[in-house]
Amino acid sequence: MPEITINMAAGRTDEQKKGMMVDITAALVKNLGVEPDAVVIQINEAPLQHKMKGGKTYLERQKKA
């Protein structure tokens, strides 16, 4: 049973996350030959102030954009 864990900054809608998980499931079914029921996907979201890139939190980067 393939298990996929996705770490990302918070902020996407439930619709966006579901669409991503549906597409990933389809890719695993196609490429690994598993049944959809065998695929487990978990999203771990970090608040924007708890994730950093280039020495700035995502919240700081968002405010600057």
LINKA-V246712 format. One record per backbone hydrogen bond with DSSP energy under -0.5 kcal/mol. NH is the residue of the N-H (numbers start at 1). CO is the residue of the C=O. Records with the same first field share a line. If there is no record, write none. Layout:
BEGIN
NH=CO ; CO
END
This chain:
BEGIN
4=40
6=42
7=5
8=6 ; 44
10=46
17=13
18=14
19=15
20=16
21=17
22=18
23=19
24=20
25=21
26=22
27=23
28=24
29=25
30=26
31=27
32=28
33=28 ; 29
34=28
38=35
39=36
40=2
42=4
44=6 ; 42
45=43
46=8
50=47
51=48
53=56
56=53
58=48 ; 51
59=48
61=57
62=58
63=59
64=60
65=61
END
